[in-house]
């Protein structure tokens, strides 16, 4: 057992209101420089929709992530031979049109216009070329469906839906959408790291955060293709790749990342997980349909005596183990089993997890709206968002995994309504608990962490122990090494 710690996150999709405050907070801090105008390290997409960059989920187009070959993961974009052949030309890079051409406005036209009968207008100009342009796209161009189903109809997740299920999304009386916030997943098996010919991308051993060395980056841009989530960007001015750094300078001082701190809906949870690095290769190379389950099996129980003993023996500080036991991410992902990784079929083993959305509360309005019947909260198979859609998004098409989560989320609503309003029979409550395989104590814990959490409950930031990590890496007798399948790096004795 090779135990490591990873700072991880959970996003609760039922709570996201699509305000984009997180995106603006990130951009104000990190991407306000020349060459970063089009970068959104944090973005919020409307689903169904094509996302940003356009159709990022379509790996037939972009060839990001991994595939399984003889029980081992192999990059989809190339093998060693084809990597050498394409090193000076990458045919699978997103183009500027797949993002959008960033723009600003010529505000001088407003203040310097000559007096006249017409209202002066600030013309849009390209932030790259400085020339006038027509705005034809943006980072959230299909936000709230943009009043049209045209973008949403091209959502790659619709591939698993039949025609009737697709129409269900856009029928006026039942139109529905939800928001999907995205940042870098800081994967256990990052495709960007493996794809970089210069070895400029590394995963910090003490916290699992994936970073790009600006000194080593040589602008090959293979990392952009290698990342199936398209969360690595090329700075056209500096000639370097850049990405989300999980606000590690803030975390090292005990502060939550900017997008977490500013989140209006309080959908974001931060904590540390312990995982077994010896299982990385087998999890990433497991057969299709079992990848998400194998990834969750990587995550270790921080209360297990053997895990604690082995973690201490491998140099993980007591404080990190203690914070792993308090982690809200562990509760959502392992203790309660209500959060899943985004597109686990990409085999990067992402460490950002999502609680699927249960909205709207009522699937269809029938009769007296004040009457609380068996299906007042809707049933998974009668919801406006088909189970199959969320299964394509979060569980490799495993519909039962989504149903199990929905049963538990519905049980929380039924139990709490019975306690606060009192108009649901006790027999109905007991049935909901039995169907979800849960109990009142767990339901209360889920309710409180979801609905009534304090800042300290949501953000359990472990001590980063940077002074020890730096000492470890700079020690000439303990140089960095690559272990396992070669997709992570850590100090020998480190955590």
MIZAMI-523448 format. One record per residue (C-alpha): residue number from 1; y, z, x; residue in one letter. Coordinates in nm, 2 decimals, padded with zeros to 4 digits. Layout:
residues N
<NUM, <Y, Z, X>, A>
...
//
This chain:
residues 495
<1, <00.00, 00.00, 00.00>, X>
<2, <00.33, -00.12, 00.15>, X>
<3, <00.60, 00.06, -00.05>, X>
<4, <00.95, -00.06, -00.07>, X>
<5, <01.25, 00.03, -00.28>, X>
<6, <01.46, -00.22, -00.48>, X>
<7, <01.79, -00.18, -00.66>, X>
<8, <01.72, -00.34, -01.00>, X>
<9, <01.89, -00.39, -01.34>, X>
<10, <01.82, -00.42, -01.71>, X>
<11, <02.04, -00.62, -01.95>, X>
<12, <02.00, -00.53, -02.32>, X>
<13, <02.07, -00.85, -02.51>, X>
<14, <02.12, -00.69, -02.84>, X>
<15, <02.43, -00.52, -02.71>, X>
<16, <02.61, -00.82, -02.55>, X>
<17, <02.91, -00.94, -02.74>, X>
<18, <02.99, -01.24, -02.52>, X>
<19, <03.33, -01.13, -02.42>, X>
<20, <03.30, -01.25, -02.06>, X>
<21, <03.48, -00.94, -01.92>, X>
<22, <03.20, -00.91, -01.66>, X>
<23, <03.25, -01.27, -01.54>, X>
<24, <03.63, -01.22, -01.50>, X>
<25, <03.58, -00.89, -01.32>, X>
<26, <03.34, -01.05, -01.07>, X>
<27, <03.56, -01.35, -01.02>, X>
<28, <03.88, -01.15, -00.96>, X>
<29, <03.70, -00.96, -00.68>, X>
<30, <03.48, -01.21, -00.51>, X>
<31, <03.55, -01.57, -00.60>, X>
<32, <03.93, -01.61, -00.60>, X>
<33, <03.93, -01.80, -00.27>, X>
<34, <03.96, -02.17, -00.19>, X>
<35, <03.63, -02.34, -00.23>, X>
<36, <03.50, -02.09, -00.48>, X>
<37, <03.69, -02.21, -00.78>, X>
<38, <03.38, -02.33, -00.96>, X>
<39, <03.16, -02.04, -00.86>, X>
<40, <03.06, -01.79, -01.13>, X>
<41, <02.84, -01.53, -00.97>, X>
<42, <02.83, -01.37, -01.31>, X>
<43, <02.83, -01.59, -01.61>, X>
<44, <02.75, -01.55, -01.98>, X>
<45, <02.57, -01.83, -02.16>, X>
<46, <02.53, -01.89, -02.53>, X>
<47, <02.16, -01.94, -02.62>, X>
<48, <02.04, -02.18, -02.74>, X>
<49, <02.23, -02.39, -02.49>, X>
<50, <02.21, -02.59, -02.17>, X>
<51, <02.37, -02.31, -01.95>, X>
<52, <02.56, -02.33, -01.63>, X>
<53, <02.50, -02.54, -01.43>, X>
<54, <02.39, -02.78, -01.70>, X>
<55, <02.02, -02.77, -01.77>, X>
<56, <01.96, -02.52, -01.48>, X>
<57, <01.62, -02.42, -01.65>, X>
<58, <01.48, -02.77, -01.61>, X>
<59, <01.29, -02.76, -01.28>, X>
<60, <01.17, -03.12, -01.33>, X>
<61, <01.53, -03.21, -01.26>, X>
<62, <01.62, -02.94, -01.00>, X>
<63, <01.28, -02.85, -00.85>, X>
<64, <01.37, -02.49, -00.79>, X>
<65, <01.13, -02.19, -00.76>, X>
<66, <00.76, -02.19, -00.67>, X>
<67, <00.43, -02.34, -00.78>, X>
<68, <00.08, -02.21, -00.73>, X>
<69, <-00.15, -02.38, -00.48>, X>
<70, <-00.49, -02.24, -00.39>, X>
<71, <-00.38, -01.90, -00.52>, X>
<72, <-00.07, -01.89, -00.30>, X>
<73, <00.30, -01.97, -00.39>, X>
<74, <00.44, -02.29, -00.25>, X>
<75, <00.80, -02.42, -00.29>, X>
<76, <00.83, -02.68, -00.56>, X>
<77, <01.12, -02.86, -00.38>, X>
<78, <00.91, -02.96, -00.07>, X>
<79, <00.65, -02.87, 00.18>, X>
<80, <00.71, -02.86, 00.56>, X>
<81, <00.67, -03.23, 00.60>, X>
<82, <00.89, -03.34, 00.32>, X>
<83, <01.15, -03.07, 00.42>, X>
<84, <01.19, -03.24, 00.75>, X>
<85, <01.22, -03.58, 00.59>, X>
<86, <01.49, -03.47, 00.35>, X>
<87, <01.67, -03.23, 00.58>, X>
<88, <01.98, -03.45, 00.59>, X>
<89, <01.96, -03.55, 00.22>, X>
<90, <01.86, -03.32, -00.07>, X>
<91, <01.80, -03.53, -00.38>, X>
<92, <01.77, -03.23, -00.61>, X>
<93, <02.11, -03.07, -00.56>, X>
<94, <02.33, -03.01, -00.87>, X>
<95, <02.63, -03.24, -00.87>, X>
<96, <02.99, -03.13, -00.94>, X>
<97, <02.95, -03.27, -01.29>, X>
<98, <02.65, -03.04, -01.35>, X>
<99, <02.89, -02.75, -01.29>, X>
<100, <03.24, -02.87, -01.38>, X>
<101, <03.54, -02.99, -01.18>, X>
<102, <03.76, -02.68, -01.15>, X>
<103, <04.12, -02.71, -01.25>, X>
<104, <04.46, -02.54, -01.26>, X>
<105, <04.78, -02.64, -01.43>, X>
<106, <05.10, -02.79, -01.29>, X>
<107, <05.32, -02.50, -01.42>, X>
<108, <05.63, -02.65, -01.25>, X>
<109, <05.63, -02.91, -01.53>, X>
<110, <05.72, -02.63, -01.77>, X>
<111, <06.00, -02.47, -01.57>, X>
<112, <06.14, -02.77, -01.40>, X>
<113, <06.14, -03.02, -01.68>, X>
<114, <06.47, -03.18, -01.77>, X>
<115, <06.63, -03.08, -02.10>, X>
<116, <06.51, -03.30, -02.39>, X>
<117, <06.38, -03.31, -02.74>, X>
<118, <06.01, -03.29, -02.64>, X>
<119, <05.82, -02.97, -02.55>, X>
<120, <05.72, -02.99, -02.18>, X>
<121, <05.34, -02.95, -02.11>, X>
<122, <05.17, -02.82, -01.80>, X>
<123, <04.93, -03.10, -01.70>, X>
<124, <04.58, -03.00, -01.57>, X>
<125, <04.52, -03.09, -01.21>, X>
<126, <04.20, -03.07, -01.01>, X>
<127, <04.17, -02.76, -00.80>, X>
<128, <03.98, -02.97, -00.54>, X>
<129, <04.18, -03.29, -00.51>, X>
<130, <04.51, -03.18, -00.66>, X>
<131, <04.52, -03.50, -00.88>, X>
<132, <04.57, -03.51, -01.26>, X>
<133, <04.25, -03.50, -01.45>, X>
<134, <04.11, -03.48, -01.80>, X>
<135, <03.92, -03.16, -01.88>, X>
<136, <03.57, -03.26, -01.99>, X>
<137, <03.36, -02.95, -01.91>, X>
<138, <03.37, -02.59, -01.81>, X>
<139, <03.15, -02.30, -01.71>, X>
<140, <03.11, -02.19, -02.08>, X>
<141, <03.17, -02.53, -02.24>, X>
<142, <02.91, -02.46, -02.51>, X>
<143, <03.01, -02.10, -02.57>, X>
<144, <02.93, -02.00, -02.93>, X>
<145, <02.77, -02.35, -02.97>, X>
<146, <03.12, -02.50, -02.93>, X>
<147, <03.12, -02.56, -03.30>, X>
<148, <02.85, -02.82, -03.25>, X>
<149, <02.47, -02.82, -03.20>, X>
<150, <02.49, -03.11, -02.95>, X>
<151, <02.47, -02.89, -02.64>, X>
<152, <02.23, -02.64, -02.80>, X>
<153, <01.99, -02.91, -02.91>, X>
<154, <01.92, -02.99, -02.54>, X>
<155, <01.81, -02.63, -02.45>, X>
<156, <01.50, -02.67, -02.23>, X>
<157, <01.34, -02.37, -02.41>, X>
<158, <01.31, -02.59, -02.72>, X>
<159, <01.02, -02.77, -02.56>, X>
<160, <00.78, -02.52, -02.70>, X>
<161, <00.92, -02.53, -03.05>, X>
<162, <00.82, -02.77, -03.33>, X>
<163, <01.08, -02.97, -03.53>, X>
<164, <01.10, -02.72, -03.81>, X>
<165, <01.17, -02.43, -03.57>, X>
<166, <01.44, -02.63, -03.40>, X>
<167, <01.61, -02.71, -03.73>, X>
<168, <01.60, -02.34, -03.82>, X>
<169, <01.86, -02.27, -03.54>, X>
<170, <02.12, -02.51, -03.69>, X>
<171, <02.08, -02.47, -04.07>, X>
<172, <02.42, -02.35, -04.18>, X>
<173, <02.29, -02.07, -04.39>, X>
<174, <02.08, -01.93, -04.10>, X>
<175, <02.27, -02.04, -03.79>, X>
<176, <02.22, -01.79, -03.51>, X>
<177, <02.28, -01.76, -03.14>, X>
<178, <02.29, -01.49, -02.88>, X>
<179, <02.44, -01.43, -02.53>, X>
<180, <02.25, -01.44, -02.20>, X>
<181, <02.45, -01.28, -01.91>, X>
<182, <02.32, -01.39, -01.57>, X>
<183, <02.37, -01.28, -01.21>, X>
<184, <02.16, -01.33, -00.90>, X>
<185, <01.82, -01.17, -00.97>, X>
<186, <01.77, -01.04, -00.61>, X>
<187, <01.41, -01.15, -00.64>, X>
<188, <01.12, -01.00, -00.45>, X>
<189, <01.01, -01.35, -00.36>, X>
<190, <01.34, -01.55, -00.34>, X>
<191, <01.31, -01.92, -00.33>, X>
<192, <01.65, -01.95, -00.17>, X>
<193, <01.54, -01.74, 00.13>, X>
<194, <01.22, -01.95, 00.18>, X>
<195, <01.41, -02.28, 00.15>, X>
<196, <01.68, -02.21, 00.41>, X>
<197, <01.61, -02.40, 00.73>, X>
<198, <01.85, -02.19, 00.93>, X>
<199, <01.71, -01.85, 00.83>, X>
<200, <02.05, -01.75, 00.71>, X>
<201, <01.93, -01.58, 00.39>, X>
<202, <01.77, -01.23, 00.42>, X>
<203, <01.66, -00.95, 00.19>, X>
<204, <01.79, -00.61, 00.30>, X>
<205, <01.50, -00.38, 00.37>, X>
<206, <01.66, -00.06, 00.24>, X>
<207, <01.76, -00.19, -00.10>, X>
<208, <01.62, -00.54, -00.16>, X>
<209, <01.96, -00.70, -00.20>, X>
<210, <01.95, -01.08, -00.10>, X>
<211, <02.24, -01.19, 00.11>, X>
<212, <02.36, -01.50, 00.30>, X>
<213, <02.46, -01.46, 00.67>, X>
<214, <02.79, -01.65, 00.70>, X>
<215, <02.73, -01.67, 01.08>, X>
<216, <02.39, -01.83, 01.05>, X>
<217, <02.46, -02.06, 00.75>, X>
<218, <02.47, -02.43, 00.86>, X>
<219, <02.54, -02.58, 00.51>, X>
<220, <02.20, -02.74, 00.47>, X>
<221, <02.22, -02.63, 00.10>, X>
<222, <01.85, -02.62, 00.05>, X>
<223, <01.90, -02.27, -00.08>, X>
<224, <02.08, -02.41, -00.39>, X>
<225, <01.77, -02.62, -00.48>, X>
<226, <01.53, -02.34, -00.39>, X>
<227, <01.69, -02.10, -00.63>, X>
<228, <01.56, -02.19, -00.98>, X>
<229, <01.84, -01.98, -01.14>, X>
<230, <02.11, -02.18, -00.95>, X>
<231, <02.28, -01.86, -00.84>, X>
<232, <02.35, -01.98, -00.48>, X>
<233, <02.67, -02.19, -00.44>, X>
<234, <02.82, -02.41, -00.17>, X>
<235, <03.18, -02.33, -00.06>, X>
<236, <03.32, -02.68, -00.01>, X>
<237, <03.61, -02.54, 00.19>, X>
<238, <03.43, -02.30, 00.43>, X>
<239, <03.12, -02.51, 00.46>, X>
<240, <02.90, -02.21, 00.38>, X>
<241, <02.67, -02.10, 00.10>, X>
<242, <02.77, -01.80, -00.10>, X>
<243, <02.61, -01.59, -00.38>, X>
<244, <02.62, -01.26, -00.57>, X>
<245, <02.60, -00.97, -00.33>, X>
<246, <02.53, -00.71, -00.61>, X>
<247, <02.86, -00.55, -00.51>, X>
<248, <02.67, -00.36, -00.23>, X>
<249, <03.00, -00.23, -00.08>, X>
<250, <03.07, -00.06, -00.42>, X>
<251, <02.71, 00.07, -00.45>, X>
<252, <02.72, 00.21, -00.10>, X>
<253, <03.01, 00.43, -00.22>, X>
<254, <02.83, 00.53, -00.54>, X>
<255, <03.01, 00.28, -00.77>, X>
<256, <02.84, 00.04, -01.00>, X>
<257, <02.89, -00.33, -00.94>, X>
<258, <03.21, -00.47, -01.09>, X>
<259, <03.03, -00.66, -01.38>, X>
<260, <02.84, -00.35, -01.47>, X>
<261, <03.14, -00.12, -01.45>, X>
<262, <03.35, -00.35, -01.67>, X>
<263, <03.09, -00.43, -01.93>, X>
<264, <03.24, -00.38, -02.28>, X>
<265, <02.91, -00.38, -02.46>, X>
<266, <02.75, -00.14, -02.21>, X>
<267, <02.45, -00.36, -02.20>, X>
<268, <02.38, -00.31, -01.82>, X>
<269, <02.16, -00.05, -01.66>, X>
<270, <02.12, 00.00, -01.29>, X>
<271, <01.85, 00.19, -01.10>, X>
<272, <01.60, 00.18, -00.82>, X>
<273, <01.23, 00.07, -00.84>, X>
<274, <00.94, 00.13, -00.60>, X>
<275, <00.70, -00.17, -00.55>, X>
<276, <00.40, -00.26, -00.35>, X>
<277, <00.49, -00.54, -00.11>, X>
<278, <00.12, -00.60, -00.03>, X>
<279, <00.08, -00.75, -00.37>, X>
<280, <00.37, -01.00, -00.35>, X>
<281, <00.17, -01.30, -00.25>, X>
<282, <-00.11, -01.24, -00.51>, X>
<283, <00.15, -01.19, -00.78>, X>
<284, <00.36, -01.49, -00.70>, X>
<285, <00.04, -01.70, -00.66>, X>
<286, <-00.13, -01.58, -00.98>, X>
<287, <-00.24, -01.82, -01.25>, X>
<288, <00.01, -01.94, -01.51>, X>
<289, <00.03, -01.70, -01.80>, X>
<290, <-00.03, -01.39, -01.59>, X>
<291, <00.27, -01.39, -01.36>, X>
<292, <00.49, -01.16, -01.56>, X>
<293, <00.21, -00.91, -01.60>, X>
<294, <00.13, -00.92, -01.23>, X>
<295, <00.49, -00.87, -01.14>, X>
<296, <00.51, -00.56, -01.35>, X>
<297, <00.19, -00.43, -01.18>, X>
<298, <00.38, -00.45, -00.85>, X>
<299, <00.61, -00.17, -00.97>, X>
<300, <00.48, 00.17, -00.88>, X>
<301, <00.50, 00.50, -01.07>, X>
<302, <00.75, 00.72, -00.88>, X>
<303, <00.59, 01.03, -01.04>, X>
<304, <00.24, 00.95, -00.90>, X>
<305, <00.15, 01.19, -00.62>, X>
<306, <-00.02, 00.93, -00.41>, X>
<307, <00.28, 00.70, -00.44>, X>
<308, <00.51, 00.98, -00.34>, X>
<309, <00.30, 01.08, -00.04>, X>
<310, <00.26, 00.72, 00.08>, X>
<311, <00.64, 00.65, 00.03>, X>
<312, <00.73, 00.95, 00.24>, X>
<313, <00.48, 00.85, 00.51>, X>
<314, <00.65, 00.50, 00.53>, X>
<315, <00.99, 00.65, 00.57>, X>
<316, <01.14, 00.63, 00.22>, X>
<317, <01.39, 00.92, 00.19>, X>
<318, <01.32, 01.19, -00.06>, X>
<319, <01.65, 01.12, -00.23>, X>
<320, <01.55, 00.76, -00.30>, X>
<321, <01.22, 00.87, -00.45>, X>
<322, <01.41, 01.12, -00.67>, X>
<323, <01.65, 00.85, -00.79>, X>
<324, <01.35, 00.62, -00.86>, X>
<325, <01.22, 00.90, -01.10>, X>
<326, <01.56, 00.90, -01.28>, X>
<327, <01.59, 00.53, -01.29>, X>
<328, <01.67, 00.38, -01.64>, X>
<329, <01.53, 00.05, -01.52>, X>
<330, <01.19, 00.21, -01.47>, X>
<331, <01.20, 00.35, -01.82>, X>
<332, <01.28, 00.02, -01.98>, X>
<333, <01.04, -00.19, -01.77>, X>
<334, <00.74, 00.03, -01.71>, X>
<335, <00.76, 00.36, -01.92>, X>
<336, <00.86, 00.19, -02.25>, X>
<337, <00.76, -00.17, -02.17>, X>
<338, <01.05, -00.33, -02.36>, X>
<339, <01.21, -00.54, -02.08>, X>
<340, <01.09, -00.86, -01.92>, X>
<341, <01.20, -01.08, -01.63>, X>
<342, <01.38, -01.41, -01.70>, X>
<343, <01.15, -01.71, -01.66>, X>
<344, <00.87, -01.54, -01.47>, X>
<345, <00.70, -01.88, -01.44>, X>
<346, <00.95, -01.96, -01.16>, X>
<347, <00.74, -01.72, -00.95>, X>
<348, <01.04, -01.57, -00.76>, X>
<349, <00.95, -01.22, -00.91>, X>
<350, <01.31, -01.15, -01.03>, X>
<351, <01.43, -00.79, -01.04>, X>
<352, <01.67, -00.83, -01.33>, X>
<353, <01.50, -00.76, -01.66>, X>
<354, <01.61, -00.83, -02.02>, X>
<355, <01.55, -00.65, -02.35>, X>
<356, <01.51, -00.94, -02.60>, X>
<357, <01.76, -00.95, -02.89>, X>
<358, <01.64, -00.84, -03.23>, X>
<359, <01.95, -00.96, -03.42>, X>
<360, <02.03, -01.03, -03.69>, X>
<361, <01.90, -00.72, -03.87>, X>
<362, <01.79, -00.90, -04.19>, X>
<363, <01.61, -01.23, -04.14>, X>
<364, <01.69, -01.35, -04.50>, X>
<365, <01.90, -01.18, -04.77>, X>
<366, <01.70, -01.14, -05.09>, X>
<367, <01.79, -00.96, -05.40>, X>
<368, <01.98, -00.63, -05.38>, X>
<369, <02.12, -00.60, -05.02>, X>
<370, <02.13, -00.22, -05.06>, X>
<371, <01.76, -00.20, -05.14>, X>
<372, <01.56, -00.09, -04.83>, X>
<373, <01.22, -00.26, -04.85>, X>
<374, <00.94, -00.31, -04.60>, X>
<375, <01.11, -00.60, -04.43>, X>
<376, <01.47, -00.46, -04.44>, X>
<377, <01.49, -00.49, -04.06>, X>
<378, <01.31, -00.82, -04.06>, X>
<379, <00.97, -00.90, -03.92>, X>
<380, <00.92, -01.08, -03.59>, X>
<381, <00.75, -01.38, -03.76>, X>
<382, <01.03, -01.41, -04.01>, X>
<383, <01.33, -01.38, -03.78>, X>
<384, <01.59, -01.65, -03.74>, X>
<385, <01.52, -01.67, -03.37>, X>
<386, <01.15, -01.78, -03.34>, X>
<387, <00.92, -01.56, -03.14>, X>
<388, <00.82, -01.87, -02.94>, X>
<389, <01.17, -01.92, -02.82>, X>
<390, <01.20, -01.57, -02.66>, X>
<391, <00.84, -01.62, -02.53>, X>
<392, <00.95, -01.93, -02.35>, X>
<393, <01.25, -01.74, -02.21>, X>
<394, <01.09, -01.42, -02.09>, X>
<395, <00.71, -01.42, -02.10>, X>
<396, <00.57, -01.76, -02.00>, X>
<397, <00.50, -01.84, -02.36>, X>
<398, <00.31, -01.51, -02.43>, X>
<399, <00.42, -01.45, -02.79>, X>
<400, <00.22, -01.12, -02.82>, X>
<401, <00.43, -00.97, -02.53>, X>
<402, <00.75, -01.04, -02.74>, X>
<403, <00.59, -00.91, -03.06>, X>
<404, <00.49, -00.58, -02.89>, X>
<405, <00.85, -00.53, -02.78>, X>
<406, <00.99, -00.62, -03.13>, X>
<407, <00.75, -00.38, -03.29>, X>
<408, <00.89, -00.10, -03.08>, X>
<409, <01.25, -00.20, -03.13>, X>
<410, <01.19, -00.21, -03.51>, X>
<411, <01.02, 00.13, -03.49>, X>
<412, <01.34, 00.27, -03.34>, X>
<413, <01.55, 00.13, -03.62>, X>
<414, <01.31, 00.25, -03.89>, X>
<415, <01.28, 00.60, -03.75>, X>
<416, <01.65, 00.65, -03.69>, X>
<417, <01.74, 00.52, -04.04>, X>
<418, <01.49, 00.75, -04.20>, X>
<419, <01.65, 01.04, -04.01>, X>
<420, <02.01, 00.96, -04.06>, X>
<421, <02.02, 00.78, -04.40>, X>
<422, <01.69, 00.91, -04.54>, X>
<423, <01.61, 00.62, -04.76>, X>
<424, <01.29, 00.50, -04.59>, X>
<425, <00.96, 00.67, -04.69>, X>
<426, <00.78, 00.88, -04.43>, X>
<427, <00.47, 00.66, -04.48>, X>
<428, <00.68, 00.35, -04.37>, X>
<429, <00.80, 00.54, -04.07>, X>
<430, <00.45, 00.65, -03.96>, X>
<431, <00.33, 00.29, -04.01>, X>
<432, <00.61, 00.16, -03.78>, X>
<433, <00.53, 00.41, -03.51>, X>
<434, <00.15, 00.33, -03.53>, X>
<435, <00.21, -00.04, -03.52>, X>
<436, <00.43, 00.00, -03.21>, X>
<437, <00.19, 00.24, -03.04>, X>
<438, <00.48, 00.49, -02.99>, X>
<439, <00.58, 00.84, -03.09>, X>
<440, <00.90, 01.02, -03.21>, X>
<441, <00.98, 01.16, -02.86>, X>
<442, <00.97, 00.81, -02.70>, X>
<443, <01.17, 00.67, -02.99>, X>
<444, <01.44, 00.93, -02.95>, X>
<445, <01.45, 00.86, -02.57>, X>
<446, <01.49, 00.48, -02.63>, X>
<447, <01.75, 00.54, -02.90>, X>
<448, <01.96, 00.77, -02.68>, X>
<449, <01.95, 00.56, -02.37>, X>
<450, <02.03, 00.25, -02.57>, X>
<451, <02.29, 00.38, -02.81>, X>
<452, <02.44, 00.70, -02.66>, X>
<453, <02.42, 00.68, -02.28>, X>
<454, <02.68, 00.82, -02.05>, X>
<455, <02.79, 00.63, -01.74>, X>
<456, <02.55, 00.86, -01.54>, X>
<457, <02.26, 00.76, -01.76>, X>
<458, <02.32, 00.39, -01.73>, X>
<459, <02.40, 00.37, -01.36>, X>
<460, <02.16, 00.58, -01.14>, X>
<461, <02.27, 00.45, -00.80>, X>
<462, <02.05, 00.57, -00.52>, X>
<463, <02.19, 00.68, -00.18>, X>
<464, <02.18, 00.37, 00.03>, X>
<465, <02.13, 00.56, 00.36>, X>
<466, <02.31, 00.29, 00.55>, X>
<467, <02.35, 00.49, 00.86>, X>
<468, <01.98, 00.53, 00.90>, X>
<469, <01.91, 00.16, 00.81>, X>
<470, <02.17, 00.04, 01.07>, X>
<471, <02.02, 00.26, 01.33>, X>
<472, <01.67, 00.12, 01.25>, X>
<473, <01.77, -00.24, 01.28>, X>
<474, <01.97, -00.20, 01.60>, X>
<475, <01.70, -00.01, 01.77>, X>
<476, <01.55, -00.26, 02.02>, X>
<477, <01.21, -00.11, 01.97>, X>
<478, <01.22, -00.17, 01.60>, X>
<479, <01.34, -00.53, 01.55>, X>
<480, <01.32, -00.69, 01.21>, X>
<481, <01.00, -00.86, 01.12>, X>
<482, <00.87, -01.08, 00.84>, X>
<483, <00.56, -00.95, 00.66>, X>
<484, <00.31, -01.06, 00.41>, X>
<485, <00.36, -01.42, 00.29>, X>
<486, <00.69, -01.44, 00.49>, X>
<487, <00.93, -01.41, 00.20>, X>
<488, <01.08, -01.07, 00.27>, X>
<489, <01.22, -00.90, 00.57>, X>
<490, <01.26, -00.53, 00.64>, X>
<491, <01.28, -00.28, 00.92>, X>
<492, <00.94, -00.17, 01.04>, X>
<493, <00.97, 00.19, 00.95>, X>
<494, <01.24, 00.14, 00.68>, X>
<495, <01.24, 00.15, 00.31>, X>
//
